[in-house]
């Protein structure tokens, strides 16, 4: 942490989407730069900073939400035009706010990102990348899944680097695919280095798991490389560039409210970036950009989800500047006048509302909808699914209801209370009380250990009532669907199936159903977004704990599922059967279960099972040692502990939770599902009890005998 930066707040706008703040190039001899910001209210503002106060250059009227803001980039020229995307419309503004372009495209979905290069306009909407030349559609390309971000490269021809959800990155030229690469971390945002040669195709990416990496196209091959691991880091929402001390820094804005500056070696982009600065602002960061906005020194301009715009700049520029008294007095008078205007406006609106409610012709009074963004993440190796909620106003309470008991956790900024309707009831009600000023809160959920996988015929619905801290006291209802197979949250390439020897169990479903219907059935089982319906759909998911795979291939009237985890096949069979009965659709379900599927699958996780068994033993020992009064048994020579106990005691901070019990339950469930699907329905209760005892004692030879049905 080499930099000493301080925060200075500039202004507040409406709720902002990612990458909607841009700093414009300096005009003429001026050093200070203007910046443009678009918000959810459809308002585009161009501002400059003078004497630490924002000066509005122009401001548009409200309209459709602005989802993307870009500056015109022409090779050899400065960017002096502002383009905004709202719905399926694109508008262009000059520096003075004059509209010189307004085009309504034929796109049916909202434009999420765009690029402008000279007379070329590239728009991303849903799964489609559309290329316009001279405002006429030139070509288009339909990706396999939702388009997240795009970067354009122009030398002799224009090539487009596109991030595709759950797939990775693809490189397009003239509407055709020329290269692709798979990135399992889930990249969400792109940023092109500012000093890249015009012939180079290279960009940094930020991923949903918090990692950073580099995508490069060399020798007709598109490759990716992870540079910064995402351990304990929030998902990347935006990327930008910051120039300071003669060096370029990659600025990263994350969903958890953290902002990082990474020093980049421009001569060797593949070298690991060095973290130079971190700041936490308390709410998701939607845009970061570097420039000289209010001083001649560079500063980092930041926009947050709720619309707060502030800068991070050298501390001596914040604390060392002496503002004249007349300027301070003018600022105070301005603030007092603004407060008085707001109080008067509030009183007039209150009186108008009261008169309207007393009227005989009063209509329906509808409170404003609480603006809350929420996201349900897939389970990691520990089985916890995280719900992230972000509000534009401070939150007071959350009420969570589910018709099945769940394990729950929340962050330190809230207090969690769980209660059941009655001791024998299966439903659950929980309350979360937030600290003052909390705008972002997360809640983790997982199924209880006594919930059988085969008993889940559908995903569980969770209702969350969100209450704000201020008036009016309204609640926003969020409805979530917890999938039956939460561990299958990691996307895998169809070409990269791993080095394990796998035995596949197969499930085939045929009937008179559409691709959209089978996709809706799979949402009951799998977490995250599924590929959008097409004529043929195929994808691969990876189990985050066991490492088993699930291959899904389906089209109209025919679906095939393959997995080396027999419990996955059993759960899918139950869900498809249940959903088809509810929809009154006749389906034929057939499956092929190998005799050695359980044995082969257990051999693939045998090493992991041994590691988790040892962790579980150390955890039990650590808990026992921690209950002892070691201070009284200490001598000058050290504690009276044997070597093994001393090792566990010295490493007690590194021994946390383990997944041993989860592994035992899953392997036992394998055996039960195998006996059920392979029609070995004779009395196997004693065998499952023996299997569970052998697993807990780590008697692997006995485990393999039982799984191979040779125990007798």
ROPA-585722 format. One record per residue (C-alpha): x, z, y. Coordinates in pm, whole numbers, plus 50000, padded with zeros to 5 digits. Layout:
N
XZY...
This chain:
712
500005000050000502204986950281499654979850553498045004450793494744988950897491815004851075488154995151091486354984651406482644975751395481384945651591477704938851526474834939451275472754909951154470244905350872470954906850499473694882150410474434860750105477964855149970480284832650170478064829450479480654840750737483214815950868485904818451136486224786951344489494771251449490744779251804489664754052067492194740052315494764765052443492704795552351494044818452080490884838652016488564824151755484794823751728482954830951405479604820451261477324841251040474054831850870471594856950722468534859650503466224857150804467444821650858469284830551181472674814551247474794831651511478054820551665479874849451831483114857752002484604891552080485514901852435486644937252523485594948752174482034936952239480294907452067479344878352290476684855052147477614818452196474384806252041471684819651811469044800051621465444809351556464434825451222463664802650931464444798550564467194821350427470674807050485472454806550149475674788750248477714782850564480604758150574482824742650838483524705450849486984698750707488614665450779492194658550681494384661050991491604674951214490334709451302486974722051181484654722551482481224717451325479074742651141476864733450846474204755750693472134752850376468594767050359466444759350057466944721950006467804715050371471204710450538471714713650914474754706851127475584724151456478224718551721480254746751873477614750352144474724752451902473364717251935471764703651617473294669951535472214667751170469104677850978468574664250629465994674250371467304665550027465334657649712466774688149533464144709949367466204742149368467894762149641471324750449751473794777849658477104762449770478394731049937481474712650063481894688850356484814664750377484574638250647481434617850577481054632450228478644660650149478664678549813475744701349726475274725349434471744734149330470894750449000472814730948735473244699648949476204688449160475104660849400477524639249599476334623349926478254596650118477004587650465473894608750391473014587450089473124600549734476204585249574476304602349234475334634649061476324654748758474244679448556476304708548422475614728248106474614759148301474144772248655476754761548913478364791549084480904776649327482714744449408485944732649571486734696949677490184680549672490874647649848493944625749816493254589449722489944600149567487744630849581487744654149285485484684249249486404717049080483164733748970482584768748831479844768648567478154801048458479164813148110481284781948053484324782648284485424754248512485084716448503486754688948706484584659748820485394625648959482784599549056480094619948883481974620948552483704649148369487464644348338488644679148233487364713848151488674748448078486964779247932487324812748114485794841547919485994866448207483074849648387484524834848710482144836549004484034825349317486724799849411489274798849693491784771049762495214781649897495524771250266498924754250236498224734549918499594699049908496904672649931497734659349584497584693649415494434706149243494794743749229492504772749319492254810149274489164824649110487514858749106485474869548805482494891648735484684915848537486884921448845489834900148736491644873748943493214842048814494474807048887493014773348786495374743348798495154706848698498494693548578499344664448350495694655848284495034691448167492874717548341494174752348262493464787948375495634818948390494614855048450496824871048716495134904848779493194923748512489754936548605490094971748465487984996448666487404970448941484094958149074482924922449024484294897449275481694885549527483844866649779487404854549839489244846050160492684842950316494514866050555497794856750730500054885350840503794891550875504524855250794502814857250454499504846150308497294872150141494314866549914491514888850043488994900049781485544914549847483854932149557480394943949462481464980549460482354978549831486124976349791488314951649980491824942849862494664922650007497034906449756500334891249868500644855849730503924837449674502994802849801506044787549631505014801549293501234805349279501344815448913503254847448991501274879848974499934889149321501074922049471498424945949597499184955149958496014971750090492664985749972489654996550176486225009450063483175003050282480415017450061478274986350002478784951649852481034928650051479614893350088482264875750302485914880750401487934858450635491164862250828491814851151186492454861251547488984871151663489544896751940493334899351975496354876851934497194894551608495494884951286492654906351154490364905650852486714899550935484224913850684480474909950631478484933150403475204929350216473154948050479474604926450760477314948750903480184928751051483484946651110487194939451125490244954950965493244952351193496484970451271495875007151354497905006051674495494980051811492565003751753493995037551847496545026752106494255006452334493095024852645489735012052762489065015153138486405039853243484225013653408484034993953082483145025552890480435033553144479014998453114478965001352734477195034752753474585021252994474044991452768473525013552463471155036552650469125006752766468984993052411467815026652273465145029452542463924994152466463675001452094461815034152154459315016552378458854988352130458335013651847455745032852050453835000752135453804989351771452645023751655449795024151907448814988651814448764998051444446645029051506444125009251711443964983151437443275009251167440415024351372438824990351424435674981051232437214947151151440504960651026442134940750749444474950650472447614969250579450594957850375453904976350403457074955250403458704948550069461814969450014464704945149983466654955449672469104934349475469534944749114471554932748818471604943048451474994938648284475644934347914477094962647709480824968047672482554982747370480945016647441477395002647424476395012447780474414987347986474804991248361472054985048617473404978848969471014983249260471804975749623469414981949911469494972050276468285007150371469385041450241467755052449915466145085849839464825086249481464665065049168462075070648894462895054248559460405050648274460815036247924458565038447619461615047347409464155075047457467465063347604470795078647687471485076448059474305081748310474625076548683477345077748948478565108249138476495099449446473275108449264471755136149050470135125548721467265144748559465735133748226462525146848075460195136147792456425137247798456425159147488458795168747210457345144046960456845116347214459065085747215458805077547586461135089547860460955096248232464065101548445464595107848815467685100149020468095117449357470575099849585472835115149845472145108450212473085073450318473375059249965472675021949961474275013049630473675031449302474255023348938472575036948626473915032548272471595031147971472045028047598469945031847288470025065547115471975068646791468825074046583467375040046679467595016246386468584980646463466034965746224463224985546387463684967046715461174938846702461594932047074463654942547373462664974447549461094972847893462384997048158460495003248483462425015748787460595027449101462915026749404462005048549705463755045450044464835075450247462985065550566459475055250661457255039350548457265057650214456805027949985458215021149640459724989249499459104983349129461934967848928461174956548573464124952848335464364941247977466924958747755467894934047481467924943547114471524931247075473234944547389476784941747250476674903447252477514901347622480784881947609480734844147608483094825847378484254790047350482894769647061486434757246996487984792046989486524810746693489484834146644491974837146361489804858446128488474845545798484744847845854481854845845613478784831845786475234843345735472774817045850469204818545980467134786946027463814785946211461604755046214458174750746364456124736246647457814754046937459614740947245463134748047367461724769347650459824791047399462824797447174464854805447486462274831347593462414846647244466194849647266465914868647594464434896947388467644898447185470614888147401471844901947735472664881548044471524846848136470904821247865471554783847906468684765948069466424745947838467704711247753467234686347471469944704147271471404738447345474404755247183476474785647279478574813147123478474850647194481074876747096480304912646992482264934547234482874962546981483144945646640484454911646746481824893546536480424860446656476924846746702476524808846713473194796146847472164759646816468594749146883466404720546991462694713746987461244725446655464564735646494466954764646556470014775746359471794809046407475064817646233476934850546243479454870546044477374901446128474414903445890472594929046107472544903446387470774878546159468304905446049467474914846409467024878546513464714872646218462544902146318462404891746684461594855046613458924865146363457344890046603457394866446903455984837146705453084858846581452314869646938452264833247052450254821646745452974796946654453584789046288457274789546196459244786645874462144811245848464894806345591468254823445564471414820745359473224853845293476594852845109477264880044854480584890145011479494889945376479734927845418483134930245249484684902145454483274915745778484554950745707488034937945627488114921345969487464954646142489454976345899492364982046139490014990446424488135014446197491355033046111492275035946480488855049346574488945073646281492235087946405490875090146760487845108946630490055133846444492175139246757489055143946967487685170546732491055187846729491335185947106487925202347149488925230146909492245236247087490585236747428488395265847313491485286847243493015310347498496415293547503497605312647810497765344947609499615327747322502235312647546505785325247527508795317447737509865291947479506505273547491503135273947316502845285746959501515252546822502635230446539504035196446619500805177346546498675201246752501185200047036500985161947036497215162847067497355189847334499935170847542497895138847525494485154947571493865136947898494245103347723491795111847443488285104647562485245091447385485575069947076483325045946890483865059746539480285071446489478975038146620481165019646369479905041246083476275034646175476864997146208478594993945871475845013745699473304991145869475204960945734474724973845383471024981445432470354947345584472274929945307470204947545041467004938045226467784901445299469404894444963466294908744790468204937144624465364960844698465994984744410466735021144486469775020544710469235052944901471985070944709474385041944765473865042645142474455080245144477665075644945478725047845183478175069445489480175098245336483015074745240483125060145590483255094145758486125104645528487835070745572487965064145195488315026745235488615018444864485265034844796483775017145098484854982944970483484990444623480074999944758479924970044994480844946544710478124962644496480664974244236480325011644287478595016143952
